[in-house]
Amino acid sequence: MSTGRAETPTPSGLFNLTWKAKSRRSTDNAEWILNWYFNFINSRGVSFHEFELPGRPASHACVRLQRDAQWLYAWGEQWRLSADQREVVTPGTPVAILGTYEFRRPAPWLALEAWSGRIVLPDNPDLSRP
């Protein structure tokens, strides 16, 4: 997984999946093909999608995945919109983005200690909408 770079960090909070596409071109660079695309911030075009993982946060706020992108695409439910497509009738599957990447610290995946511990989720995560 790779998230947003320092200039365009992936926001944390509670979101709902909105709409999906098996493949689409990036709005940031038409040469980038984003497979298994599932949007979660419609107003900004932020999504989960398959793309190369450079070993550091590098996206424009999206969450880059590998084969997990296809699983998420199949698992998640899209929102349902009203007939005029102006109102969300049924929200999509909820997703939570917890925490932010600490850009000033050394990359945690380069230290053996990071791989030996358990992932600890916060007791009371701030799941407010950004």
C-alpha positions, 0 to 999 in steps of 0.5 A: 500500500502507498498513500499520499505524499507530503504535499497531498496527504491521504486524509484520515477519517470515516468515509463511504465508498462512492462509485467504482470503475474497473479501469480509468485514466487519472485526472492528474496524468492521462498516461496513468491507468488506474485499475480496480478504482473505487472512489471514497472522496467524490469531490476530490477524486480520492480513491483506492486503486491498483498502481505501482508501489514505489516504497514510499507515500507518492500519490495525490492522496489516493491509496495505492494497492496491488492485488488487494485493489481487485478484492476491495472492488469486488467486496465494496458496495457503491452508493445509490443516488437519486434519479436525478443523481443529486442526492445519496439515497444509500451510502456505500460501504463505510471505510476508515482511514486511521492515522497519518504518515509521519513524513519526518521520521525514518521509513518504518518498513526499513527497520526490523522492529516495525515487522516484529510488532503487532498493528495497534489500532487506537481505542477511540479513533477519531472517525469524524468526517474530514 
